[in-house]
Amino acid sequence: MYGSETWSLKMEDRRIEAFEMWIWRRMEKVSWVERKTNEEVLIMVEEKRELLDRITNTIKRDGLDTLSVVMTY
């Protein structure tokens, strides 16, 4: 892969992880002014980051091309 294609994938990874943490914070009503880290929020909800892993496993299972998934954004 060329550098720009790899960079796009990594940017999407960060966005997906940020979205997942945003969801957990909203569900638990954790305000940003409370200054809790993402790890503290995950411990509080007794979960681990898994949204990105699920997406990656689905792509591998279905045999989809990861590059085509990134390019659709």
Contacts in CASP RR format, 6 or more apart in sequence:
PFRMAT RR
TARGET T0000
AUTHOR 0000-0000-0000
METHOD contacts of the structure
MODEL  1
MYGSETWSLKMEDRRIEAFEMWIWRRMEKVSWVERKTNEEVLIMVEEKRE
LLDRITNTIKRDGLDTLSVVMTY
1 67 0 8 1.000
5 67 0 8 1.000
5 70 0 8 1.000
8 70 0 8 1.000
8 71 0 8 1.000
9 66 0 8 1.000
9 67 0 8 1.000
9 70 0 8 1.000
12 70 0 8 1.000
12 73 0 8 1.000
13 52 0 8 1.000
16 51 0 8 1.000
16 52 0 8 1.000
16 55 0 8 1.000
17 49 0 8 1.000
17 51 0 8 1.000
17 52 0 8 1.000
19 51 0 8 1.000
20 49 0 8 1.000
20 50 0 8 1.000
20 51 0 8 1.000
20 52 0 8 1.000
21 38 0 8 1.000
21 41 0 8 1.000
21 49 0 8 1.000
24 30 0 8 1.000
24 41 0 8 1.000
24 42 0 8 1.000
24 45 0 8 1.000
24 47 0 8 1.000
25 32 0 8 1.000
25 41 0 8 1.000
27 45 0 8 1.000
28 41 0 8 1.000
28 44 0 8 1.000
28 45 0 8 1.000
30 36 0 8 1.000
30 41 0 8 1.000
30 44 0 8 1.000
36 44 0 8 1.000
42 48 0 8 1.000
42 49 0 8 1.000
58 64 0 8 1.000
59 66 0 8 1.000
59 69 0 8 1.000
END
